[in-house]
Amino acid sequence: MRPWIVDTGASDHMTGDAAILQNYKPSNGHSSVHIADGSKSKIAGTGLEIGEDDWQC
């Protein structure tokens, strides 16, 4: 599994690996997330993380 990069200023948690998500749904092209620097980034889709909630910060 590739590591996650946690951005505490982001509106949602993000991954570059859709294979680790369950219930993946492609975006309609209009959805985005806010990044800590105030910018927006379009998303490819959404889903739930597969696996344990073992966050080590």
PyMOL Python script that loads the backbone (N, CA, C, O; Angstrom):
from pymol import cmd

cmd.read_pdbstr("""\
ATOM      1  N   MET A   1       0.845  -1.176   0.000  1.00  0.00           N
ATOM      2  CA  MET A   1       0.000   0.000   0.000  1.00  0.00           C
ATOM      3  C   MET A   1       0.888   1.236   0.000  1.00  0.00           C
ATOM      4  O   MET A   1       1.860   1.314   0.752  1.00  0.00           O
ATOM      5  N   ARG A   2       0.553   2.187  -0.836  1.00  0.00           N
ATOM      6  CA  ARG A   2       1.301   3.440  -0.883  1.00  0.00           C
ATOM      7  C   ARG A   2       0.944   4.302   0.319  1.00  0.00           C
ATOM      8  O   ARG A   2      -0.179   4.226   0.818  1.00  0.00           O
ATOM      9  N   PRO A   3       1.885   5.126   0.794  1.00  0.00           N
ATOM     10  CA  PRO A   3       1.609   5.964   1.967  1.00  0.00           C
ATOM     11  C   PRO A   3       0.607   7.072   1.644  1.00  0.00           C
ATOM     12  O   PRO A   3       0.482   7.508   0.500  1.00  0.00           O
ATOM     13  N   TRP A   4      -0.095   7.510   2.675  1.00  0.00           N
ATOM     14  CA  TRP A   4      -1.009   8.639   2.562  1.00  0.00           C
ATOM     15  C   TRP A   4      -0.259   9.892   2.986  1.00  0.00           C
ATOM     16  O   TRP A   4       0.590   9.834   3.876  1.00  0.00           O
ATOM     17  N   ILE A   5      -0.558  11.008   2.367  1.00  0.00           N
ATOM     18  CA  ILE A   5      -0.033  12.295   2.799  1.00  0.00           C
ATOM     19  C   ILE A   5      -1.213  13.048   3.389  1.00  0.00           C
ATOM     20  O   ILE A   5      -2.152  13.407   2.678  1.00  0.00           O
ATOM     21  N   VAL A   6      -1.157  13.284   4.695  1.00  0.00           N
ATOM     22  CA  VAL A   6      -2.263  13.929   5.393  1.00  0.00           C
ATOM     23  C   VAL A   6      -2.054  15.435   5.366  1.00  0.00           C
ATOM     24  O   VAL A   6      -1.021  15.931   5.816  1.00  0.00           O
ATOM     25  N   ASP A   7      -3.023  16.156   4.844  1.00  0.00           N
ATOM     26  CA  ASP A   7      -3.001  17.611   4.774  1.00  0.00           C
ATOM     27  C   ASP A   7      -4.099  18.111   5.699  1.00  0.00           C
ATOM     28  O   ASP A   7      -5.277  18.083   5.342  1.00  0.00           O
ATOM     29  N   THR A   8      -3.716  18.570   6.893  1.00  0.00           N
ATOM     30  CA  THR A   8      -4.720  18.942   7.894  1.00  0.00           C
ATOM     31  C   THR A   8      -5.558  20.141   7.480  1.00  0.00           C
ATOM     32  O   THR A   8      -6.600  20.393   8.086  1.00  0.00           O
ATOM     33  N   GLY A   9      -5.138  20.880   6.474  1.00  0.00           N
ATOM     34  CA  GLY A   9      -5.927  22.006   5.998  1.00  0.00           C
ATOM     35  C   GLY A   9      -6.847  21.640   4.848  1.00  0.00           C
ATOM     36  O   GLY A   9      -7.586  22.495   4.359  1.00  0.00           O
ATOM     37  N   ALA A  10      -6.819  20.395   4.407  1.00  0.00           N
ATOM     38  CA  ALA A  10      -7.636  19.967   3.271  1.00  0.00           C
ATOM     39  C   ALA A  10      -9.072  19.694   3.707  1.00  0.00           C
ATOM     40  O   ALA A  10      -9.330  19.405   4.875  1.00  0.00           O
ATOM     41  N   SER A  11      -9.998  19.787   2.764  1.00  0.00           N
ATOM     42  CA  SER A  11     -11.405  19.540   3.076  1.00  0.00           C
ATOM     43  C   SER A  11     -11.713  18.053   3.190  1.00  0.00           C
ATOM     44  O   SER A  11     -12.714  17.683   3.803  1.00  0.00           O
ATOM     45  N   ASP A  12     -10.883  17.197   2.618  1.00  0.00           N
ATOM     46  CA  ASP A  12     -11.064  15.749   2.664  1.00  0.00           C
ATOM     47  C   ASP A  12      -9.699  15.081   2.595  1.00  0.00           C
ATOM     48  O   ASP A  12      -8.712  15.702   2.201  1.00  0.00           O
ATOM     49  N   HIS A  13      -9.651  13.801   2.984  1.00  0.00           N
ATOM     50  CA  HIS A  13      -8.424  13.029   2.798  1.00  0.00           C
ATOM     51  C   HIS A  13      -8.363  12.599   1.346  1.00  0.00           C
ATOM     52  O   HIS A  13      -9.396  12.353   0.723  1.00  0.00           O
ATOM     53  N   MET A  14      -7.150  12.507   0.800  1.00  0.00           N
ATOM     54  CA  MET A  14      -7.002  12.207  -0.616  1.00  0.00           C
ATOM     55  C   MET A  14      -5.947  11.134  -0.838  1.00  0.00           C
ATOM     56  O   MET A  14      -5.035  10.970  -0.028  1.00  0.00           O
ATOM     57  N   THR A  15      -6.078  10.411  -1.932  1.00  0.00           N
ATOM     58  CA  THR A  15      -5.084   9.427  -2.341  1.00  0.00           C
ATOM     59  C   THR A  15      -4.930   9.487  -3.851  1.00  0.00           C
ATOM     60  O   THR A  15      -5.855   9.870  -4.567  1.00  0.00           O
ATOM     61  N   GLY A  16      -3.777   9.113  -4.317  1.00  0.00           N
ATOM     62  CA  GLY A  16      -3.550   9.025  -5.750  1.00  0.00           C
ATOM     63  C   GLY A  16      -3.759   7.620  -6.277  1.00  0.00           C
ATOM     64  O   GLY A  16      -3.448   7.337  -7.434  1.00  0.00           O
ATOM     65  N   ASP A  17      -4.288   6.728  -5.434  1.00  0.00           N
ATOM     66  CA  ASP A  17      -4.427   5.315  -5.786  1.00  0.00           C
ATOM     67  C   ASP A  17      -5.875   4.867  -5.595  1.00  0.00           C
ATOM     68  O   ASP A  17      -6.249   4.439  -4.502  1.00  0.00           O
ATOM     69  N   ALA A  18      -6.687   4.961  -6.637  1.00  0.00           N
ATOM     70  CA  ALA A  18      -8.106   4.597  -6.550  1.00  0.00           C
ATOM     71  C   ALA A  18      -8.305   3.124  -6.219  1.00  0.00           C
ATOM     72  O   ALA A  18      -9.385   2.736  -5.772  1.00  0.00           O
ATOM     73  N   ALA A  19      -7.282   2.295  -6.430  1.00  0.00           N
ATOM     74  CA  ALA A  19      -7.397   0.857  -6.162  1.00  0.00           C
ATOM     75  C   ALA A  19      -7.584   0.557  -4.680  1.00  0.00           C
ATOM     76  O   ALA A  19      -8.046  -0.528  -4.328  1.00  0.00           O
ATOM     77  N   ILE A  20      -7.233   1.497  -3.807  1.00  0.00           N
ATOM     78  CA  ILE A  20      -7.391   1.243  -2.371  1.00  0.00           C
ATOM     79  C   ILE A  20      -8.747   1.720  -1.853  1.00  0.00           C
ATOM     80  O   ILE A  20      -8.994   1.700  -0.647  1.00  0.00           O
ATOM     81  N   LEU A  21      -9.615   2.143  -2.754  1.00  0.00           N
ATOM     82  CA  LEU A  21     -10.937   2.629  -2.359  1.00  0.00           C
ATOM     83  C   LEU A  21     -12.014   1.616  -2.714  1.00  0.00           C
ATOM     84  O   LEU A  21     -11.935   0.937  -3.738  1.00  0.00           O
ATOM     85  N   GLN A  22     -13.022   1.525  -1.850  1.00  0.00           N
ATOM     86  CA  GLN A  22     -14.192   0.717  -2.169  1.00  0.00           C
ATOM     87  C   GLN A  22     -15.348   1.670  -2.463  1.00  0.00           C
ATOM     88  O   GLN A  22     -15.315   2.831  -2.057  1.00  0.00           O
ATOM     89  N   ASN A  23     -16.338   1.196  -3.148  1.00  0.00           N
ATOM     90  CA  ASN A  23     -17.490   2.018  -3.550  1.00  0.00           C
ATOM     91  C   ASN A  23     -17.051   3.247  -4.343  1.00  0.00           C
ATOM     92  O   ASN A  23     -17.632   4.324  -4.202  1.00  0.00           O
ATOM     93  N   TYR A  24     -16.023   3.080  -5.177  1.00  0.00           N
ATOM     94  CA  TYR A  24     -15.500   4.196  -5.969  1.00  0.00           C
ATOM     95  C   TYR A  24     -16.542   4.671  -6.973  1.00  0.00           C
ATOM     96  O   TYR A  24     -17.163   3.870  -7.671  1.00  0.00           O
ATOM     97  N   LYS A  25     -16.725   5.987  -7.033  1.00  0.00           N
ATOM     98  CA  LYS A  25     -17.640   6.596  -7.992  1.00  0.00           C
ATOM     99  C   LYS A  25     -16.897   7.717  -8.703  1.00  0.00           C
ATOM    100  O   LYS A  25     -16.368   8.612  -8.043  1.00  0.00           O
ATOM    101  N   PRO A  26     -16.844   7.693 -10.036  1.00  0.00           N
ATOM    102  CA  PRO A  26     -16.184   8.769 -10.776  1.00  0.00           C
ATOM    103  C   PRO A  26     -16.871  10.113 -10.521  1.00  0.00           C
ATOM    104  O   PRO A  26     -18.082  10.172 -10.306  1.00  0.00           O
ATOM    105  N   SER A  27     -16.102  11.163 -10.549  1.00  0.00           N
ATOM    106  CA  SER A  27     -16.619  12.514 -10.361  1.00  0.00           C
ATOM    107  C   SER A  27     -17.388  12.954 -11.598  1.00  0.00           C
ATOM    108  O   SER A  27     -17.159  12.445 -12.695  1.00  0.00           O
ATOM    109  N   ASN A  28     -18.293  13.895 -11.416  1.00  0.00           N
ATOM    110  CA  ASN A  28     -19.040  14.465 -12.542  1.00  0.00           C
ATOM    111  C   ASN A  28     -18.230  15.550 -13.254  1.00  0.00           C
ATOM    112  O   ASN A  28     -18.709  16.160 -14.211  1.00  0.00           O
ATOM    113  N   GLY A  29     -17.008  15.786 -12.788  1.00  0.00           N
ATOM    114  CA  GLY A  29     -16.149  16.794 -13.397  1.00  0.00           C
ATOM    115  C   GLY A  29     -16.275  18.167 -12.775  1.00  0.00           C
ATOM    116  O   GLY A  29     -15.524  19.077 -13.126  1.00  0.00           O
ATOM    117  N   HIS A  30     -17.215  18.332 -11.854  1.00  0.00           N
ATOM    118  CA  HIS A  30     -17.429  19.632 -11.230  1.00  0.00           C
ATOM    119  C   HIS A  30     -17.005  19.664  -9.764  1.00  0.00           C
ATOM    120  O   HIS A  30     -17.045  20.722  -9.137  1.00  0.00           O
ATOM    121  N   SER A  31     -16.601  18.525  -9.210  1.00  0.00           N
ATOM    122  CA  SER A  31     -16.243  18.457  -7.794  1.00  0.00           C
ATOM    123  C   SER A  31     -14.768  18.774  -7.590  1.00  0.00           C
ATOM    124  O   SER A  31     -13.927  18.460  -8.431  1.00  0.00           O
ATOM    125  N   SER A  32     -14.471  19.404  -6.455  1.00  0.00           N
ATOM    126  CA  SER A  32     -13.087  19.733  -6.135  1.00  0.00           C
ATOM    127  C   SER A  32     -12.897  19.718  -4.627  1.00  0.00           C
ATOM    128  O   SER A  32     -13.861  19.680  -3.862  1.00  0.00           O
ATOM    129  N   VAL A  33     -11.649  19.749  -4.220  1.00  0.00           N
ATOM    130  CA  VAL A  33     -11.296  19.850  -2.804  1.00  0.00           C
ATOM    131  C   VAL A  33     -10.476  21.118  -2.616  1.00  0.00           C
ATOM    132  O   VAL A  33      -9.818  21.588  -3.544  1.00  0.00           O
ATOM    133  N   HIS A  34     -10.521  21.663  -1.411  1.00  0.00           N
ATOM    134  CA  HIS A  34      -9.709  22.825  -1.070  1.00  0.00           C
ATOM    135  C   HIS A  34      -8.402  22.348  -0.454  1.00  0.00           C
ATOM    136  O   HIS A  34      -8.404  21.509   0.448  1.00  0.00           O
ATOM    137  N   ILE A  35      -7.305  22.872  -0.931  1.00  0.00           N
ATOM    138  CA  ILE A  35      -5.977  22.540  -0.441  1.00  0.00           C
ATOM    139  C   ILE A  35      -5.588  23.571   0.624  1.00  0.00           C
ATOM    140  O   ILE A  35      -6.148  24.667   0.658  1.00  0.00           O
ATOM    141  N   ALA A  36      -4.636  23.228   1.485  1.00  0.00           N
ATOM    142  CA  ALA A  36      -4.243  24.083   2.608  1.00  0.00           C
ATOM    143  C   ALA A  36      -3.821  25.485   2.176  1.00  0.00           C
ATOM    144  O   ALA A  36      -3.996  26.435   2.939  1.00  0.00           O
ATOM    145  N   ASP A  37      -3.273  25.638   0.974  1.00  0.00           N
ATOM    146  CA  ASP A  37      -2.835  26.968   0.528  1.00  0.00           C
ATOM    147  C   ASP A  37      -3.984  27.816  -0.017  1.00  0.00           C
ATOM    148  O   ASP A  37      -3.767  28.925  -0.505  1.00  0.00           O
ATOM    149  N   GLY A  38      -5.216  27.285   0.069  1.00  0.00           N
ATOM    150  CA  GLY A  38      -6.390  28.023  -0.372  1.00  0.00           C
ATOM    151  C   GLY A  38      -6.820  27.716  -1.797  1.00  0.00           C
ATOM    152  O   GLY A  38      -7.892  28.146  -2.225  1.00  0.00           O
ATOM    153  N   SER A  39      -6.008  26.985  -2.532  1.00  0.00           N
ATOM    154  CA  SER A  39      -6.363  26.657  -3.913  1.00  0.00           C
ATOM    155  C   SER A  39      -7.338  25.485  -3.956  1.00  0.00           C
ATOM    156  O   SER A  39      -7.558  24.808  -2.952  1.00  0.00           O
ATOM    157  N   LYS A  40      -7.915  25.257  -5.123  1.00  0.00           N
ATOM    158  CA  LYS A  40      -8.822  24.129  -5.340  1.00  0.00           C
ATOM    159  C   LYS A  40      -8.172  23.152  -6.303  1.00  0.00           C
ATOM    160  O   LYS A  40      -7.377  23.541  -7.159  1.00  0.00           O
ATOM    161  N   SER A  41      -8.517  21.882  -6.156  1.00  0.00           N
ATOM    162  CA  SER A  41      -8.032  20.845  -7.060  1.00  0.00           C
ATOM    163  C   SER A  41      -9.206  19.952  -7.436  1.00  0.00           C
ATOM    164  O   SER A  41      -9.926  19.471  -6.561  1.00  0.00           O
ATOM    165  N   LYS A  42      -9.404  19.727  -8.735  1.00  0.00           N
ATOM    166  CA  LYS A  42     -10.492  18.845  -9.181  1.00  0.00           C
ATOM    167  C   LYS A  42     -10.202  17.420  -8.750  1.00  0.00           C
ATOM    168  O   LYS A  42      -9.045  17.024  -8.616  1.00  0.00           O
ATOM    169  N   ILE A  43     -11.262  16.653  -8.533  1.00  0.00           N
ATOM    170  CA  ILE A  43     -11.107  15.260  -8.134  1.00  0.00           C
ATOM    171  C   ILE A  43     -11.534  14.341  -9.271  1.00  0.00           C
ATOM    172  O   ILE A  43     -12.352  14.712 -10.113  1.00  0.00           O
ATOM    173  N   ALA A  44     -10.966  13.133  -9.281  1.00  0.00           N
ATOM    174  CA  ALA A  44     -11.331  12.136 -10.289  1.00  0.00           C
ATOM    175  C   ALA A  44     -12.531  11.325  -9.837  1.00  0.00           C
ATOM    176  O   ALA A  44     -13.297  10.837 -10.667  1.00  0.00           O
ATOM    177  N   GLY A  45     -12.706  11.172  -8.511  1.00  0.00           N
ATOM    178  CA  GLY A  45     -13.809  10.389  -7.980  1.00  0.00           C
ATOM    179  C   GLY A  45     -13.743  10.320  -6.474  1.00  0.00           C
ATOM    180  O   GLY A  45     -12.857  10.904  -5.850  1.00  0.00           O
ATOM    181  N   THR A  46     -14.693   9.598  -5.890  1.00  0.00           N
ATOM    182  CA  THR A  46     -14.742   9.446  -4.436  1.00  0.00           C
ATOM    183  C   THR A  46     -14.947   7.982  -4.077  1.00  0.00           C
ATOM    184  O   THR A  46     -15.399   7.188  -4.902  1.00  0.00           O
ATOM    185  N   GLY A  47     -14.614   7.637  -2.852  1.00  0.00           N
ATOM    186  CA  GLY A  47     -14.800   6.282  -2.356  1.00  0.00           C
ATOM    187  C   GLY A  47     -14.405   6.207  -0.900  1.00  0.00           C
ATOM    188  O   GLY A  47     -14.028   7.208  -0.290  1.00  0.00           O
ATOM    189  N   LEU A  48     -14.494   5.020  -0.353  1.00  0.00           N
ATOM    190  CA  LEU A  48     -14.133   4.778   1.040  1.00  0.00           C
ATOM    191  C   LEU A  48     -12.836   3.992   1.086  1.00  0.00           C
ATOM    192  O   LEU A  48     -12.583   3.141   0.234  1.00  0.00           O
ATOM    193  N   GLU A  49     -12.016   4.285   2.088  1.00  0.00           N
ATOM    194  CA  GLU A  49     -10.741   3.579   2.229  1.00  0.00           C
ATOM    195  C   GLU A  49     -10.967   2.113   2.565  1.00  0.00           C
ATOM    196  O   GLU A  49     -11.793   1.790   3.419  1.00  0.00           O
ATOM    197  N   ILE A  50     -10.242   1.231   1.903  1.00  0.00           N
ATOM    198  CA  ILE A  50     -10.256  -0.193   2.225  1.00  0.00           C
ATOM    199  C   ILE A  50      -9.206  -0.427   3.296  1.00  0.00           C
ATOM    200  O   ILE A  50      -8.073   0.036   3.161  1.00  0.00           O
ATOM    201  N   GLY A  51      -9.560  -1.131   4.348  1.00  0.00           N
ATOM    202  CA  GLY A  51      -8.571  -1.460   5.369  1.00  0.00           C
ATOM    203  C   GLY A  51      -8.874  -0.822   6.703  1.00  0.00           C
ATOM    204  O   GLY A  51      -9.961  -0.295   6.938  1.00  0.00           O
ATOM    205  N   GLU A  52      -7.893  -0.883   7.558  1.00  0.00           N
ATOM    206  CA  GLU A  52      -8.047  -0.408   8.924  1.00  0.00           C
ATOM    207  C   GLU A  52      -7.895   1.096   9.007  1.00  0.00           C
ATOM    208  O   GLU A  52      -7.294   1.731   8.140  1.00  0.00           O
ATOM    209  N   ASP A  53      -8.453   1.653  10.073  1.00  0.00           N
ATOM    210  CA  ASP A  53      -8.277   3.069  10.372  1.00  0.00           C
ATOM    211  C   ASP A  53      -7.087   3.213  11.308  1.00  0.00           C
ATOM    212  O   ASP A  53      -7.255   3.574  12.473  1.00  0.00           O
ATOM    213  N   ASP A  54      -5.905   2.939  10.817  1.00  0.00           N
ATOM    214  CA  ASP A  54      -4.693   2.979  11.624  1.00  0.00           C
ATOM    215  C   ASP A  54      -3.883   4.205  11.233  1.00  0.00           C
ATOM    216  O   ASP A  54      -2.878   4.097  10.530  1.00  0.00           O
ATOM    217  N   TRP A  55      -4.322   5.359  11.687  1.00  0.00           N
ATOM    218  CA  TRP A  55      -3.649   6.608  11.349  1.00  0.00           C
ATOM    219  C   TRP A  55      -2.570   6.884  12.376  1.00  0.00           C
ATOM    220  O   TRP A  55      -2.862   6.992  13.567  1.00  0.00           O
ATOM    221  N   GLN A  56      -1.346   6.999  11.939  1.00  0.00           N
ATOM    222  CA  GLN A  56      -0.234   7.313  12.827  1.00  0.00           C
ATOM    223  C   GLN A  56       0.301   8.672  12.432  1.00  0.00           C
ATOM    224  O   GLN A  56       0.979   8.811  11.414  1.00  0.00           O
ATOM    225  N   CYS A  57      -0.004   9.667  13.234  1.00  0.00           N
ATOM    226  CA  CYS A  57       0.402  11.037  12.921  1.00  0.00           C
ATOM    227  C   CYS A  57       1.486  11.503  13.874  1.00  0.00           C
ATOM    228  O   CYS A  57       1.958  12.636  13.768  1.00  0.00           O
TER     229      CYS A  57
END
""", "prot")
cmd.dss("prot")
cmd.show_as("cartoon", "prot")
cmd.util.cbc("prot")
cmd.orient("prot")
